[in-house]
């Protein structure tokens, strides 16, 4: 079984759809900047074929290639919003559940005469 087929079978359909959408967004951003695939691939230090795979939503394309595409497009700051701790609603909820109901002073074993 090829690597591509294995990665497509191991990902949920919703994730595969999201990867395809991200590729389409990269393609749209490239076209809005009037960049050819050859120019963008050259700036990313990848082949045109790799860029084409990214824009088609191939899940086998590395995250580094995606990050490089965002950098070339001037969108790299958007990477910092991915999995940002302050936007992790489930994590914040779980953290709040672990907070104690009462906070007490530590018990001191020192005798103060």
HELIX and SHEET records of a PDB file:
HELIX    1   1 UNK A    3  UNK A   10  1                                   8    
HELIX    2   2 UNK A   13  UNK A   32  1                                  20    
HELIX    3   3 UNK A   37  UNK A   44  1                                   8    
HELIX    4   4 UNK A   48  UNK A   56  1                                   9    
HELIX    5   5 UNK A   63  UNK A   73  1                                  11    
HELIX    6   6 UNK A   76  UNK A   81  5                                   6    
HELIX    7   7 UNK A   85  UNK A   87  5                                   3    
HELIX    8   8 UNK A   89  UNK A   97  1                                   9    
END                                                                             
